[in-house]
């Protein structure tokens, strides 16, 4: 999502949070996560952004234009690698976490 190639600055971010997972299999499922830069991880976890099924990054209006610009979340941002198996987790994130309705 951020295009950052410095592994030390990336975090394994769960789409469906660890505490909300019903099984260990869900917690450890590689399709329940993305590698995100720390600031974007926080924005995603707090529901200010989510990911559409086509990989587009969608920002909540609440985040505001200035914050989106500062975080590099301009129009056209996409997840580089998205598999069909991410979609159930993303649907959960959009309905339970995302602030955009």
trRosetta pair geometry for C-beta under 8 A, 3 or more apart (Angstrom, degrees):
i j d omega theta_ij theta_ji phi_ij phi_ji
1 34 6.5 47 -14 161 117 145
1 36 6.1 -3 45 -112 125 88
1 37 8.0 -124 80 11 95 89
1 40 6.1 176 99 165 127 154
1 51 7.7 -104 -93 -87 125 119
1 57 5.9 99 -148 -75 109 131
1 77 6.4 50 -168 165 76 109
1 78 7.5 -136 -119 109 61 26
1 79 5.3 -23 -75 -99 84 65
1 80 7.2 -123 -47 -8 36 81
2 36 6.7 101 -7 -153 116 63
2 37 4.4 -13 23 -6 170 121
2 40 5.4 -152 -56 -15 122 155
2 72 6.6 79 -137 92 84 135
3 80 7.5 121 -88 -54 64 126
4 9 6.0 -85 154 91 139 120
4 10 6.5 172 94 -71 114 95
4 37 4.9 88 12 -72 151 114
6 9 4.5 42 96 17 107 114
6 10 7.3 164 90 -23 58 89
7 10 5.6 -61 -152 26 41 115
9 37 6.0 1 138 -130 100 80
9 38 6.7 -91 -178 -14 73 98
10 35 4.4 19 173 176 131 102
10 36 6.6 138 -154 67 78 20
10 37 6.3 -56 -102 -82 62 45
11 35 7.1 156 71 -154 32 58
11 36 5.8 -33 60 67 85 75
11 37 7.6 63 14 -180 88 9
11 38 5.7 90 -17 -92 124 63
11 41 4.6 0 64 -74 131 159
12 33 5.6 16 -179 172 82 146
12 35 6.3 -33 -94 -98 53 67
13 33 5.7 156 80 -154 47 87
13 34 5.4 -20 62 64 102 76
13 35 7.3 139 13 -119 87 16
13 36 4.5 1 -5 20 139 120
13 41 4.5 -156 -85 -128 128 93
13 44 5.9 61 166 82 149 141
13 45 6.9 -122 -154 -57 110 95
14 17 5.3 117 93 -112 128 33
14 18 5.7 175 -18 -43 166 69
14 21 7.8 -88 -168 -45 143 118
14 27 7.7 -36 -115 -145 138 57
14 32 5.6 -1 -149 142 81 96
14 33 5.1 -49 -102 -90 42 96
15 32 5.3 -130 36 -167 96 56
15 33 6.0 -144 -15 -80 80 36
15 34 7.1 80 -61 -8 92 91
15 51 8.0 -72 -121 33 116 118
15 86 7.0 132 -40 -161 162 86
15 89 3.9 85 91 149 137 119
15 90 6.1 -64 -166 -73 142 54
15 92 7.1 103 132 68 100 105
15 93 5.0 -85 178 -50 87 132
16 20 5.4 -118 173 89 86 116
16 21 5.8 113 117 -77 111 78
16 26 6.7 -48 84 169 134 114
16 32 5.5 -62 37 -152 92 111
16 89 5.0 -115 -18 -144 101 92
16 92 5.1 8 -87 100 110 144
16 93 6.7 -120 -70 -60 61 83
17 20 4.6 81 64 11 85 107
17 21 7.3 -134 99 -24 44 82
17 45 7.3 80 -85 -141 110 91
17 97 7.9 133 -22 -85 104 135
18 21 5.9 -45 -157 8 32 116
18 27 5.4 55 -136 -133 75 103
20 96 7.6 136 -157 131 157 153
21 24 7.8 95 126 -92 128 19
21 26 3.9 180 -158 102 108 117
21 27 4.4 164 86 -65 164 75
21 32 7.3 47 -96 -170 123 162
22 26 5.8 72 45 9 68 152
23 26 4.8 106 58 3 78 98
23 27 7.2 -137 102 -3 47 87
24 27 5.3 -52 -148 36 40 116
24 28 6.0 18 159 -3 72 112
25 28 6.3 -69 -142 49 25 96
25 29 6.2 50 153 -54 63 97
26 29 5.6 -34 -144 -2 30 121
26 32 6.1 95 178 -64 64 158
27 32 7.3 -111 -141 83 13 154
28 32 8.0 81 75 42 15 126
29 32 4.3 82 77 -5 100 108
29 33 7.8 153 93 0 67 91
29 85 7.9 -133 172 153 118 120
29 89 7.8 -173 95 -59 130 136
30 33 6.7 -84 -165 46 39 100
31 83 6.0 -88 -117 70 110 121
31 85 3.9 -70 -128 117 164 107
31 86 5.0 -135 -171 -75 90 58
31 89 6.5 168 130 0 82 134
32 86 8.0 170 -79 -125 28 64
32 89 4.9 175 -116 -102 66 152
34 44 7.7 -114 54 -160 125 172
34 51 7.8 120 -44 -29 149 152
34 79 6.6 -94 -118 -135 138 120
36 40 4.5 -128 -178 94 110 105
36 41 4.2 149 94 -68 121 78
36 44 6.2 -105 -116 8 173 144
37 40 4.8 72 60 17 84 109
37 41 6.9 -148 88 -16 36 89
38 41 5.4 -50 -146 30 30 118
38 42 6.7 29 156 -17 62 102
39 42 5.8 -54 -156 34 34 110
39 43 6.5 32 149 -17 66 107
39 71 6.1 -152 131 -129 124 98
40 43 5.4 -51 -144 39 38 113
40 44 6.0 40 154 -20 68 106
40 49 7.4 -41 -159 50 81 145
40 71 6.7 131 -84 -178 77 112
40 73 7.7 147 -114 -71 100 109
41 44 5.8 -57 -146 39 26 111
41 45 6.1 26 156 -19 64 110
42 45 5.8 -54 -141 38 28 111
42 46 6.2 17 161 -9 63 112
43 46 6.2 -64 -146 44 24 104
43 48 4.6 -76 -168 62 80 118
43 49 5.2 37 134 11 107 108
43 63 7.3 49 -154 -118 114 129
43 71 6.3 68 -53 -153 159 159
43 73 7.5 -130 137 -54 162 149
44 47 7.8 44 176 -66 29 23
44 48 7.6 -80 -68 52 23 75
44 49 5.5 -51 -90 71 64 95
44 50 7.4 116 -141 -93 76 42
45 97 7.7 -90 -169 -168 31 135
46 99 7.9 -9 136 -26 74 123
47 50 7.2 2 -150 -57 58 98
47 60 6.9 42 136 -30 76 143
47 93 7.9 -174 -110 -180 78 81
47 97 4.2 -156 -90 155 103 72
47 98 4.9 -177 -159 -106 90 21
47 99 4.5 111 126 -27 109 85
48 59 6.6 -2 152 -152 77 77
48 60 5.2 -110 -152 31 49 112
48 62 6.7 -115 -124 84 84 99
48 63 4.5 102 -173 -80 111 112
48 67 7.9 -70 177 126 145 138
48 99 6.1 -4 -94 26 43 125
49 57 5.7 -3 -174 -176 123 97
49 58 6.5 151 -158 79 68 47
49 59 5.0 -31 -98 -100 87 63
49 60 7.0 -125 -71 -3 39 79
49 63 7.1 31 -54 -58 80 156
49 73 6.3 -120 -88 -141 142 147
49 98 7.7 -55 133 -122 15 93
50 57 7.8 160 83 -155 32 55
50 58 5.3 -20 64 62 80 100
50 90 7.0 119 175 -162 99 84
50 93 5.4 161 -135 125 109 110
50 94 5.0 115 169 -90 159 74
50 97 7.2 140 -89 86 111 99
50 98 4.0 -30 -41 -91 137 127
50 100 6.9 -120 14 22 117 123
51 55 6.5 -22 -174 -143 107 31
51 56 7.1 154 -157 78 60 41
51 57 6.0 -35 -101 -101 71 55
51 58 7.0 162 -103 15 18 86
51 79 5.4 26 -139 -30 138 130
51 82 7.2 -167 159 -107 136 133
51 86 7.8 -33 97 146 136 130
51 90 5.4 -82 78 -131 93 123
51 93 7.5 35 34 83 80 144
52 55 6.9 -33 73 38 78 21
52 56 4.4 8 35 55 121 93
52 57 7.9 -127 7 -61 84 10
52 58 5.5 89 -40 -29 95 120
52 90 7.6 94 -169 164 9 137
53 87 5.4 36 -125 -123 98 104
53 90 6.4 158 -84 95 61 143
53 91 7.9 23 -73 -63 103 85
54 82 7.9 108 160 83 19 155
55 78 4.6 42 133 -167 104 98
55 79 4.4 -125 -153 48 85 87
55 80 8.0 149 -164 -23 130 9
55 82 4.4 -154 -89 2 98 148
56 77 7.5 96 -161 81 57 58
56 78 5.8 -44 -97 -103 42 80
57 73 6.2 -115 125 -150 136 93
57 77 4.1 -30 35 98 130 105
57 78 6.4 -146 -12 -90 85 25
57 79 6.9 126 -60 -39 86 75
58 98 7.6 23 92 -147 111 139
58 100 6.4 -92 137 20 111 170
59 63 5.0 -82 178 42 108 146
59 68 5.2 51 -172 -103 175 120
59 73 5.3 107 -69 141 132 132
59 100 7.5 134 127 -71 28 131
60 63 5.2 115 69 -16 77 95
60 98 6.6 170 -66 -178 111 78
60 99 4.1 21 -116 79 164 95
60 100 4.0 -142 -105 -64 78 84
61 64 7.7 55 166 -67 48 41
61 100 6.8 114 0 -120 74 84
62 99 5.3 -54 30 125 140 136
62 100 7.7 -140 11 -80 97 61
63 67 4.9 -129 168 85 80 128
63 68 5.6 90 119 -57 120 88
63 73 7.5 -33 138 80 153 148
64 67 4.7 82 69 14 94 105
64 68 6.8 -161 94 -9 46 89
65 68 5.8 -58 -147 37 29 111
65 69 6.3 29 156 -19 65 107
66 69 5.7 -55 -149 36 30 112
66 70 6.3 29 154 -18 65 108
67 70 5.6 -54 -145 38 32 112
67 71 6.1 18 160 -7 66 113
68 71 6.1 -67 -144 47 26 102
68 73 4.4 -96 -155 76 76 100
68 74 6.6 120 146 -79 101 44
69 72 7.8 33 179 -69 28 28
69 73 7.8 -81 -48 50 19 68
69 74 6.7 52 -106 -75 57 92
72 77 7.4 114 137 -92 75 136
73 77 5.6 -75 -146 5 52 159
74 77 6.3 122 63 -35 55 103
79 82 4.8 87 95 -57 123 109
82 86 5.4 -93 -160 41 77 149
83 86 5.3 117 60 -12 69 96
84 87 5.9 -34 -174 -5 47 120
85 88 7.4 -36 -171 17 47 100
86 89 5.8 -72 -168 48 52 108
86 90 5.6 49 142 -26 86 112
87 90 5.5 -56 -140 39 32 112
87 91 6.2 37 159 -23 67 102
88 91 5.8 -49 -149 32 31 113
88 92 6.7 34 150 -19 61 103
89 92 5.5 -53 -154 34 35 115
89 93 6.4 37 149 -20 67 104
90 93 5.4 -50 -146 35 36 114
90 94 6.3 36 155 -19 67 103
91 94 5.9 -53 -146 37 30 110
91 95 6.3 15 159 -7 64 112
92 95 6.2 -69 -147 45 26 100
92 96 5.7 -16 171 15 67 122
92 97 7.8 47 129 -2 69 103
93 96 6.7 -73 -124 53 18 86
93 97 4.9 -41 -158 39 62 122
93 98 6.1 76 142 -33 73 97
94 97 7.6 -22 -52 51 11 79
94 98 4.8 -11 -136 11 44 140
94 100 8.0 -49 -151 59 79 104
95 98 7.5 34 -16 34 16 102
98 101 7.7 -84 115 19 97 23
